[in-house]
Amino acid sequence: MTSTSVPTDVPAEPGPAPTRPMPLPSPRGPVGEALLRLLTGTGTDAGPLRAAVEAAVAAPPASWLEDDDVQHALLCLYELHYRGLAGVDDAWEWDVDLLRVRTTLEGLVEAELRTRVPVPDCTDRSRTGVAARLFRLTEEDDSPSLSRWVARRATEEQVRELLVQKSVYQLKEADPHTWAVPRLGGRAKAALVEIQADEYGGGDPERMHHALFARAMRGLGLDDTYGRYVDHVPAATLASSNVMSLLGLHRRLRGATVGHLAAFEMTSSLPNRLYGNGLRRLGHDDEATTWYFDEHVAADAVHEQIAARDLAGNLAEEEPALVDDVLWGAAVCLAVEGWAGARTIARWEAGESSLRLPL
């Protein structure tokens, strides 16, 4: 196990709350409105939803990744495959009309990603060559550092906003990448399972990383209910989570999922150290609050090696045709996370909230 030791002075708490569906997010446009009417039974057929999607396609925004309506709709559609939506029948998960709509929306997002994020070059496509290229790719990433801002400059309110932004994904941490487990084999599968086992606490529900993040939220006076703050975050934050689901739910994109996870793990250890330092700078030195971030400093320093060499490198060796997908998935991770982080920093530098709705 790579997990750090359990803090000894953390007060005892009740066990993890039962798994509950996500509260129904408020729509952000005509596509979301039509989707929620259908899911909640106030709409009688999928015709209005199809019409809303067709209208969106006919008048495209500057970026689908920053379009509130489309990203909200995708989040709701994806959530049917996770914990579900409150008051929505689970039978909708495999509804043919919804799958067609999701396919259309996914096509718009993937096409934009393909345009904006090129496949990184890689001359040595061996196991070690691909791993080395991933390390170089992450080292060369020049996106604005959200973690350095938090460590040095963030206010108490900005740190609370940070946890709200992260909660959309972090409260189901690892789940999107786990979709790849049955789609891999051999050494790559074993490496992925090793990483994910740590993410899920090695069998201890109290140590599951999403449970540690929920504890950090409570330490800052936030509500740790799953999906509680979806309405508060901008489209860029929804897109960050949605892209993971897009890659994870498609077998044809399993290489990209592996690359995304590799980059995610390889850029986690230092930022989490800085996030923890920022919390302590603001007086949050309670181990219960910083445990999540401190855990990732140690765990992800090991995970980055496993992800690059044993997961991505072995997949490149076992399925050479997926090398470009692995590299592209890593580049997508860096780009999407970078865009979301840059937006947050820009709002803070302007003296504004990074959220759509105030806390």
N, C-alpha and C positions, 0 to 999 in steps of 0.2 A: 504493500500500500504506500502511496505517496502523500497521504493526507497528513497534515500537521497534528500535533497532540491536541486533545480537547482541553479548552481553558478550564482551570480548576475552580475558579470563583464565579462562574456563570450561574445565576440563579436557576433553579429547576423550573421548568415550564411544562404545561400540559403537552401531550404528544401532538404530532402534526394534525391539523384540522382535516376532516374528511374531504375527499375530492369533490368539489362542487363546480358546476358549469360557470362559464364567464357571464357576468351580468351583460344584458343586451346593450351593445354600444349604440349611441344615438347616430342616426344617419347624417351624412355630410353632403348629400346631393341626391339627384334623381335615381341613380343606380342603387345606392344604399337604401333609399326610401322604398323603392319597388321590391328590393330583396327582403327587407324586414317585414313589409306587408305580407309577402308570400310566406315567410317563415313563421309568422305569428298567426296566420289564418285569416287576416283581414283582406288579403288578396285571394282571388279565386283561381287564377292560373298564372303561368309564367309569361304571358304575352306582354304585359307592361314592363317586366324586367328586361326581356329581350329588346323591346323598343328603346328603353333607356340606355342599354349598352350600345345599340346601333347608333343612337344619337351622339353618344360620347365618342365613338369611333369616327363619326363623320365630322366632329369638331374637336380634334385632339388638343390637349393642353400643351404647354411648353415641355412638360416632362410628366410621364405617367408615374414616375417614382415620387413625384412631389404633388400628385393629384389626390386631394383628400377623399374624394368620393370613391375613386377606384381602389385606393389603398384600404379604406374602411371596408368596402365590399369584399375584397380579397381576404382581409383578416377574418371577417365573419364566415366566409366560405371555408377557409382553412380550419377555423376553430371547430367546425363540425367533425374534423378528424382528430381533434385533441380531446378537450374536456366537454365540448358541446357548449351551447348557448342557453341561458336560462329561459325556460318556457318554450323551447323549440324541440320538437320531436326528433329523436335520434335518427328516425327513418330518412330524414332529409340528407343524411351524409352521402348516400349513393343515388340521389335523385338525378335522373338523366338530364333534365333541363338545367339544374344547377351545375352539373359537371360541364355542360356545354358552355354556360356563361363563364365559369371559372377558366375553362380552356381559352376562351377569347381574351379575357383579362390577362391571363398569364402570358399569352402570346404577345400582347402589347408591352408588358414589362420586360420579358426576355429579349424582345427585339431591341428595345432601348438599351438594355445592358450589353447586348452584342455590339451595338454601335459605339457606345461610350467606353467600353472596357475591352481593349484588344487582348488577344492571347499573348502572354509574354513569350519572347523567344527563348529557346532552350536547345543548344547544340548537342549537349551530352544528355541523352534520354535514358540513360541507365538508372538503376536504383539510386546510386550515390549522386549521379548528375542531377536528377530531379530534386533530390533533397537539398543539394547545394544551391540550386536555382531558387528554391522556396526560401531558404535562409537569406539569400541575396535580395530577393523580392521584398521581404519584410524589412530588411535593414535599410533599403533604399526608399521606403515609404516616407513621404514628406508631408503627410496630412497634418493639419494643426493638432496639437496635442491637448486633448480635453483633460487628460489626467494631470498634466503639468499645471494647467490652469487651476484645477481643483487643489492640487498640493500647495500652490503658492498664493492664489488670489481669491478663490471662491468664497462667497459669503455663506452663512448658514442657510439662507433661502435657496441659493444656487445649488448647494449640495443636496438639499431636499428635492429640488427639481431634477437633479441628476438621477437620483434613485427612482423618481417617478418615471423618467424617460426609460431607464433601464428595466423597470419592472415589467414592461410589456413582454420582453423576452425572458428576463432572468427568472421570473416566477414559473417558467416551464423550461428552465435551462437544460440543455442537452437533447430535449425531445426531438427537434427537427433533424438533428444529425443521426439520431438513432434509427430513423427510417432506413438508413443505408446498411444496417447490420445484416438483414436477410439477403441483401443484394450483392454482398461480397463473399469471398471465400478465402481459404488458406491463411497466410500470414497477415494479409491486410485485414481480414475479418477479426483475427485474434487481437491485432493492435487496436482496432476500433473498440472492441469489447473491453479491452484493458482500460482505455481512456474513459469510456462511458461508465464503467463500474465505479471509478473514482467520483465521477460527476454525480452518481446516484448514491454516494455515501458508503460504498462497499457493503451494502446490505443494512446499514443503520439509517433509518428514516430521519433521525435528528441531524445527521451529517450530510444529507442530500443538499447539493449546492443551492437548489431553489429554496430549501428550508432555511439555510444560513442567510440567504438574501432577504427572506421575509423577516428574519430576526433583526437584520440591519435596518430595515424599513421601520419596524416598531421602535427601534432605538432612537430614530429621528422623528418619532411622533406621527408616522404615516400609517395608513391603512394597508395591511398586507393581503387583503382579499384579492384573489386571482382576477386579473382584468379590471380592477377597480378604477385605474387611471387611464384606460384606453381613450376616453373622450378628451382627456387633457393634453395628449401628446400630438405633435404635428405629423403630417404624412410621411416625412423623412424617417421618423422613428418607426412608424408602422411598416414602412418599406424595408427597413433593416430586418425586422422579424419575418416579414412576408417572403423576402428573398430566400431565407433559410428554408422555409416551408416549400417554396417553389422548387428548389434544388432537391430537397429531401424526398418529396412525394413522387418524383419521376425517376424511374429506373434508368432511363436514358441519360440522366444527369448525375448518376452516382459518382462519376469521377469528379464532377464539379463540387459535389457535396463533400467529398474527401478533401479536395483542395481548400474549400471554404473552412472546414474544421481545422485543417492544418494551420492556415493563416490566423484563424481565431485564437488557437492555442499559442501560437508563436508570438503573438502580440499582446499577451495577457499578463505575464508575470510582472514586468516593470510597471505598466499602468496601474495594476492593482496595488502595488507597493505605494505608488504615488497617491492613489485614492485613499488608502489607509492613512497615509501621512497627513492628507488634507483633513480627514475626520479628526485626527488627534490634534492638529493645529487649532481646530475649532472647539476643542475641549471634549470630544467624544473619544475618550480613552478607555471606555468600557469594552472589555474583550467581547462581550455579547454583540456589540454594534460593529466592531471592526473584524470579527472573526471571519466573515465571508471574504473580505479582501486579503487578509493575512493568509488564509487557507490557499488562495490562488497564487500567491507569491511562490510558495513551495511546490504546490501540485503542478502548476502550469510550466514551471521550469523543467520538470520531468516530462510533462505531456508534450512540450514542443519537440523534444527529441523523438519521442515515440511517433508523434503525428507526422513529422517530416520524413523520418527514415523508415520506420516500421510500417506505417500506414500508407502514406503517399508513395514512398520509394518502392515498397513492395508491390503496391497496386500497379505502378508503372512497369515493373518487371513482369508481373503476372498478366497484365492486360495492356500491352504497349499502345494499343489504339486509343487509350483513355488519357494519355499523357497531356495532350492539349487541354482536355476538359479539366484535369487536375489543376493545371497552371491557371486556367481561366477562372476556375472557382476561387482560387486563392486571391487573384487580382480583384475579383468581384467583391470578396469580403473586405479587402482593404479600401476599395473605392467607396462602397456603400456606407461602411462605418465612418470613413473619412468625411463623406458629404454630410452625414447626420451630425457628426461632431463639429464640423466647421459651422453649420447653421447655429448650433447651440452657442458656440463661442461668439459668433457675430452678434447674436441677440444680447448676450451678457456684456460684450464690449460697448454696445449701444445703450446700456443701462435698462434693457428690457427683459421681460420674462421669456424663457425659451418655450413656455407652454402655451397652448391654445386657450386654456381656461385657468383661472387662478386657483391655487390650492385653498 
